Amino acid sequence: MLLNVLTQCIPSPFFEGLWRHPEDPSAEGYRSLAYWAETARMLEDSCVDALFLADIHGTFNVYRDSYAPALRHAVQAPTIDPAFVIPAAAAVTRHLGFAVTYSTTFHEPYSAARMFSTLDHLTNGRIGWNIVTSDMRVARGTGLTKPLAHDDRYERADEFVDLAVRLWEDSWEDGAVVRDRETDLFVDAGKVHAIRHSSRFFDVDVPHQTEPSPQRTPVLYQAGASPRGRTFAARRAEVCFVTLSSFASGREEVSRVREEAASFGRELRVLHGTGLIVGRDTADAQSKADEYLRWASHEGLTTKWCGWSGVDLGAYADDTPIESIPPENLYSVRKFLGELPAQRQLTVGDLREYVAVPRRPNRFGKLMLFGTAVQVADRMEEWLARTGIDGFNISPAFAARGVRDLCELLIPELQRRGLMRSSYPDDEPTLRERYFGPGNRRYARSKV
Amino acid sequence: MLLNVLTQCIPSPFFEGLWRHPEDPSAEGYRSLAYWAETARMLEDSCVDALFLADIHGTFNVYRDSYAPALRHAVQAPTIDPAFVIPAAAAVTRHLGFAVTYSTTFHEPYSAARMFSTLDHLTNGRIGWNIVTSDMRVARGTGLTKPLAHDDRYERADEFVDLAVRLWEDSWEDGAVVRDRETDLFVDAGKVHAIRHSSRFFDVDVPHQTEPSPQRTPVLYQAGASPRGRTFAARRAEVCFVTLSSFASGREEVSRVREEAASFGRELRVLHGTGLIVGRDTADAQSKADEYLRWASHEGLTTKWCGWSGVDLGAYADDTPIESIPPENLYSVRKFLGELPAQRQLTVGDLREYVAVPRRPNRFGKLMLFGTAVQVADRMEEWLARTGIDGFNISPAFAARGVRDLCELLIPELQRRGLMRSSYPDDEPTLRERYFGPGNRRYARSKV
């Protein structure tokens, strides 16, 4: 079973309001080296595969047409740039992998390739790239982007990744680096090639600026849920994040993405994204659930939902029927409301309540693992057996204490069951080998 | 006296060919965390002010119209992205400052501001930014830039820095970050402001994404030598790099840049850039000079000169008079030849020889400090007294051994003379306070 820990360099990653928990240092620590070094050390002691750092470009400003709610309630704000945490966390670990979200919309392939080659060198082959096309709405006003339609974003992402992979794989042949002191020959230049690409997005004709790193291409992660995103993942990604909502639909989703990958001659690792609250015993788990409910921020949850959906819930009276929401946004609302029983005409008030009030974790099984270590491990085994996933991408509630609980309470139970290792094998020095086995250090391209 | 150490994350920083020295680990180490952590630790043990990491975007390809010479002889290639070395080096130090070259031509102010805020948080206020407008010629083909004329590059740089400073200084008022758990108030949003800027280069209208860091604005370094560059430094920089060629012209240059800064109501620290070869005694210094001459790469020196000047010395026969070089490049040649006695008609052959053969360090006083610790310290005192500089930006020959010699041989002599401290003072926690004294933690803008 594979296990990633998902977090973000912000005060309250994924659970709005939980920065307020008095024992959780994330409100201060999210921007300190010591905090991230400590997190990395704990995860390595527990043999976790990788620490995955999400990211956002911009600040939410849909709710109340203002940045204020996101700032007040620390909703995906303030941030630091997560990529810079990695070298320091890598310096205090030897095995833990690192993945970071990096946008194909806001960056350029040439610099992106150098950045990931640098991180792969500095981590000795432990880096992964979570490829995102990014939300244009959040980034508005940052100057980072002209608006791109959804399909154009994916067209740019396709070209971006193909070009970056060519810089990593095709520019420097194996054996190009010679380092022969007497003949003053660092590189056998005949084995280094300029990579050419000319399109409406990119215009590149140079060799890669960095010598080959242990993995060359970082492990490619992707989480696209749209058909275009799924094809993108199947063709190019190596680890695919899914958020499954039931065993039945989950099994279907997992086999669909595996089949699509197989049609490109490729293999994918599929990780199910989920929250976690784990207690020493039932009472401890319940008391943590109570804390979770107490500290959750209703305004924060609303702010995040509005930012994601593009619907300003502050702009409508409670009794407004949801059909009055403009058609371009109604799509996100309906998708979301699919989860609600539709016995009667639904109003913005229903929506607001559903969005703002966190469900008790035990009623919220699909997005939260909850209970004692035994209960959670049982549940994880069920997910594994019934959906065919390869493992989990776990986001612990309460950023710092949640990581400790994961490592001290849950992982020992998973190790006892043989679901997780108790030490890192010596023959898997790179992150890719962690996922695909010893010797599989190089990226496998689509065969089609 | 201020002392920076200047290097680059490449095999042979500033001295072409010296990666070949059998005892120097830089040919391998330049891309490893351990190498940079060790360098940082040594510099901190010796109370150096800052480690300054230069950078380049692209690979030289002027000489022989090819990338091959730069690759063969490791001329500013291969590189890693130096910014990622800093968090790991910061994690093993407490006082050492870090400066990194970052281009206003190839990046965007919004992301740049977040990157430097991140580094300032992670280093606890020890970060500086060496502002460069970058060489378009080297970057050709990287897709990072459309060609910009020299003055346009500076116009973009002016706007870039002004906008970044506004994001750092004006977006979040002091006291904006509240972190009040009970009222669910992380940020007093009334104290956070969107920064607006609309021009042909940038279109920004958002608040800064990162909460204020210890210094807010990184210490701004600049090295512009053109009149436009000098005005840029006087108006915006805090530390100015100069490369002086004599005491007399040096004194004039230093007072001119100080006067220009004063006209903006600003104060500048001026550091003279120089190489260093220091020996235990005269014989050791001579033997190091011999090694320097032995391992220097003639082809590498030619490649670098051609890359910088834009003149392909491989394209002309030796007896070509230099006047035959195309007018747009003749300027760089003449500037360079100002150093040569012009007794007769100079040819490309003269130029090639002058470029390719390294001078013995003791005949090359202006760009190299050379001798025993006592001799070098005498020479430094002379530079300080006769030009009015505030200190040095030293680039040691032999990257790793050179740093060790600096720390073990030269700095103890400078400390004995009272030119350098023997421990970091407690009341200067930030890099800016190191340069401008306790309490001067914030950037001082132009008053005009």
HADDOCK unambig.tbl for C-alpha pairs under 7 A between the chains (distance, minus, plus):
assign (segid A and resid 20 and name CA) (segid B and resid 181 and name CA) 4.68 0.50 0.50
assign (segid A and resid 31 and name CA) (segid B and resid 121 and name CA) 6.06 0.50 0.50
assign (segid A and resid 31 and name CA) (segid B and resid 122 and name CA) 6.29 0.50 0.50
assign (segid A and resid 32 and name CA) (segid B and resid 121 and name CA) 6.62 0.50 0.50
assign (segid A and resid 32 and name CA) (segid B and resid 122 and name CA) 5.26 0.50 0.50
assign (segid A and resid 33 and name CA) (segid B and resid 91 and name CA) 6.75 0.50 0.50
assign (segid A and resid 33 and name CA) (segid B and resid 122 and name CA) 5.52 0.50 0.50
assign (segid A and resid 58 and name CA) (segid B and resid 209 and name CA) 6.41 0.50 0.50
assign (segid A and resid 59 and name CA) (segid B and resid 209 and name CA) 6.70 0.50 0.50
assign (segid A and resid 68 and name CA) (segid B and resid 189 and name CA) 5.02 0.50 0.50
assign (segid A and resid 71 and name CA) (segid B and resid 186 and name CA) 6.82 0.50 0.50
assign (segid A and resid 71 and name CA) (segid B and resid 187 and name CA) 5.41 0.50 0.50
assign (segid A and resid 71 and name CA) (segid B and resid 189 and name CA) 5.97 0.50 0.50
assign (segid A and resid 72 and name CA) (segid B and resid 185 and name CA) 4.96 0.50 0.50
assign (segid A and resid 72 and name CA) (segid B and resid 186 and name CA) 5.09 0.50 0.50
assign (segid A and resid 72 and name CA) (segid B and resid 187 and name CA) 4.60 0.50 0.50
assign (segid A and resid 72 and name CA) (segid B and resid 188 and name CA) 6.13 0.50 0.50
assign (segid A and resid 72 and name CA) (segid B and resid 189 and name CA) 5.93 0.50 0.50
assign (segid A and resid 73 and name CA) (segid B and resid 184 and name CA) 5.98 0.50 0.50
assign (segid A and resid 73 and name CA) (segid B and resid 185 and name CA) 5.69 0.50 0.50
assign (segid A and resid 73 and name CA) (segid B and resid 186 and name CA) 5.65 0.50 0.50
assign (segid A and resid 74 and name CA) (segid B and resid 186 and name CA) 5.79 0.50 0.50
assign (segid A and resid 77 and name CA) (segid B and resid 209 and name CA) 6.92 0.50 0.50
assign (segid A and resid 78 and name CA) (segid B and resid 209 and name CA) 5.66 0.50 0.50
assign (segid A and resid 78 and name CA) (segid B and resid 210 and name CA) 5.06 0.50 0.50
assign (segid A and resid 78 and name CA) (segid B and resid 211 and name CA) 5.95 0.50 0.50
assign (segid A and resid 79 and name CA) (segid B and resid 209 and name CA) 6.04 0.50 0.50
assign (segid A and resid 79 and name CA) (segid B and resid 210 and name CA) 5.21 0.50 0.50
assign (segid A and resid 80 and name CA) (segid B and resid 114 and name CA) 6.69 0.50 0.50
assign (segid A and resid 80 and name CA) (segid B and resid 118 and name CA) 5.09 0.50 0.50
assign (segid A and resid 80 and name CA) (segid B and resid 210 and name CA) 5.90 0.50 0.50
assign (segid A and resid 81 and name CA) (segid B and resid 114 and name CA) 6.57 0.50 0.50
assign (segid A and resid 81 and name CA) (segid B and resid 115 and name CA) 6.05 0.50 0.50
assign (segid A and resid 81 and name CA) (segid B and resid 118 and name CA) 5.94 0.50 0.50
assign (segid A and resid 84 and name CA) (segid B and resid 84 and name CA) 6.07 0.50 0.50
assign (segid A and resid 84 and name CA) (segid B and resid 87 and name CA) 6.40 0.50 0.50
assign (segid A and resid 85 and name CA) (segid B and resid 87 and name CA) 6.86 0.50 0.50
assign (segid A and resid 87 and name CA) (segid B and resid 84 and name CA) 6.40 0.50 0.50
assign (segid A and resid 87 and name CA) (segid B and resid 85 and name CA) 6.84 0.50 0.50
assign (segid A and resid 87 and name CA) (segid B and resid 87 and name CA) 6.16 0.50 0.50
assign (segid A and resid 87 and name CA) (segid B and resid 88 and name CA) 5.36 0.50 0.50
assign (segid A and resid 88 and name CA) (segid B and resid 87 and name CA) 5.34 0.50 0.50
assign (segid A and resid 88 and name CA) (segid B and resid 88 and name CA) 4.17 0.50 0.50
assign (segid A and resid 88 and name CA) (segid B and resid 91 and name CA) 6.37 0.50 0.50
assign (segid A and resid 91 and name CA) (segid B and resid 33 and name CA) 6.74 0.50 0.50
assign (segid A and resid 91 and name CA) (segid B and resid 88 and name CA) 6.36 0.50 0.50
assign (segid A and resid 108 and name CA) (segid B and resid 144 and name CA) 6.97 0.50 0.50
assign (segid A and resid 110 and name CA) (segid B and resid 142 and name CA) 6.03 0.50 0.50
assign (segid A and resid 114 and name CA) (segid B and resid 80 and name CA) 6.68 0.50 0.50
assign (segid A and resid 114 and name CA) (segid B and resid 81 and name CA) 6.56 0.50 0.50
assign (segid A and resid 115 and name CA) (segid B and resid 81 and name CA) 6.05 0.50 0.50
assign (segid A and resid 118 and name CA) (segid B and resid 80 and name CA) 5.08 0.50 0.50
assign (segid A and resid 118 and name CA) (segid B and resid 81 and name CA) 5.93 0.50 0.50
assign (segid A and resid 121 and name CA) (segid B and resid 31 and name CA) 6.07 0.50 0.50
assign (segid A and resid 121 and name CA) (segid B and resid 32 and name CA) 6.64 0.50 0.50
assign (segid A and resid 122 and name CA) (segid B and resid 31 and name CA) 6.30 0.50 0.50
assign (segid A and resid 122 and name CA) (segid B and resid 32 and name CA) 5.28 0.50 0.50
assign (segid A and resid 122 and name CA) (segid B and resid 33 and name CA) 5.53 0.50 0.50
assign (segid A and resid 141 and name CA) (segid B and resid 203 and name CA) 6.89 0.50 0.50
assign (segid A and resid 141 and name CA) (segid B and resid 204 and name CA) 4.87 0.50 0.50
assign (segid A and resid 141 and name CA) (segid B and resid 205 and name CA) 4.60 0.50 0.50
assign (segid A and resid 141 and name CA) (segid B and resid 206 and name CA) 5.48 0.50 0.50
assign (segid A and resid 142 and name CA) (segid B and resid 110 and name CA) 6.03 0.50 0.50
assign (segid A and resid 142 and name CA) (segid B and resid 204 and name CA) 5.14 0.50 0.50
assign (segid A and resid 142 and name CA) (segid B and resid 205 and name CA) 6.48 0.50 0.50
assign (segid A and resid 142 and name CA) (segid B and resid 206 and name CA) 6.10 0.50 0.50
assign (segid A and resid 143 and name CA) (segid B and resid 202 and name CA) 6.23 0.50 0.50
assign (segid A and resid 143 and name CA) (segid B and resid 203 and name CA) 5.00 0.50 0.50
assign (segid A and resid 143 and name CA) (segid B and resid 204 and name CA) 4.98 0.50 0.50
assign (segid A and resid 144 and name CA) (segid B and resid 108 and name CA) 6.95 0.50 0.50
assign (segid A and resid 181 and name CA) (segid B and resid 20 and name CA) 4.67 0.50 0.50
assign (segid A and resid 184 and name CA) (segid B and resid 73 and name CA) 5.97 0.50 0.50
assign (segid A and resid 185 and name CA) (segid B and resid 72 and name CA) 4.96 0.50 0.50
assign (segid A and resid 185 and name CA) (segid B and resid 73 and name CA) 5.70 0.50 0.50
assign (segid A and resid 186 and name CA) (segid B and resid 71 and name CA) 6.80 0.50 0.50
assign (segid A and resid 186 and name CA) (segid B and resid 72 and name CA) 5.10 0.50 0.50
assign (segid A and resid 186 and name CA) (segid B and resid 73 and name CA) 5.65 0.50 0.50
assign (segid A and resid 186 and name CA) (segid B and resid 74 and name CA) 5.79 0.50 0.50
assign (segid A and resid 187 and name CA) (segid B and resid 71 and name CA) 5.40 0.50 0.50
assign (segid A and resid 187 and name CA) (segid B and resid 72 and name CA) 4.61 0.50 0.50
assign (segid A and resid 188 and name CA) (segid B and resid 72 and name CA) 6.14 0.50 0.50
assign (segid A and resid 189 and name CA) (segid B and resid 68 and name CA) 5.00 0.50 0.50
assign (segid A and resid 189 and name CA) (segid B and resid 71 and name CA) 5.96 0.50 0.50
assign (segid A and resid 189 and name CA) (segid B and resid 72 and name CA) 5.93 0.50 0.50
assign (segid A and resid 202 and name CA) (segid B and resid 143 and name CA) 6.23 0.50 0.50
assign (segid A and resid 203 and name CA) (segid B and resid 141 and name CA) 6.91 0.50 0.50
assign (segid A and resid 203 and name CA) (segid B and resid 143 and name CA) 5.01 0.50 0.50
assign (segid A and resid 204 and name CA) (segid B and resid 141 and name CA) 4.89 0.50 0.50
assign (segid A and resid 204 and name CA) (segid B and resid 142 and name CA) 5.13 0.50 0.50
assign (segid A and resid 204 and name CA) (segid B and resid 143 and name CA) 4.98 0.50 0.50
assign (segid A and resid 205 and name CA) (segid B and resid 141 and name CA) 4.62 0.50 0.50
assign (segid A and resid 205 and name CA) (segid B and resid 142 and name CA) 6.48 0.50 0.50
assign (segid A and resid 206 and name CA) (segid B and resid 141 and name CA) 5.48 0.50 0.50
assign (segid A and resid 206 and name CA) (segid B and resid 142 and name CA) 6.11 0.50 0.50
assign (segid A and resid 209 and name CA) (segid B and resid 58 and name CA) 6.40 0.50 0.50
assign (segid A and resid 209 and name CA) (segid B and resid 59 and name CA) 6.69 0.50 0.50
assign (segid A and resid 209 and name CA) (segid B and resid 77 and name CA) 6.92 0.50 0.50
assign (segid A and resid 209 and name CA) (segid B and resid 78 and name CA) 5.66 0.50 0.50
assign (segid A and resid 209 and name CA) (segid B and resid 79 and name CA) 6.04 0.50 0.50
assign (segid A and resid 210 and name CA) (segid B and resid 78 and name CA) 5.06 0.50 0.50
assign (segid A and resid 210 and name CA) (segid B and resid 79 and name CA) 5.21 0.50 0.50
assign (segid A and resid 210 and name CA) (segid B and resid 80 and name CA) 5.89 0.50 0.50
assign (segid A and resid 211 and name CA) (segid B and resid 78 and name CA) 5.97 0.50 0.50
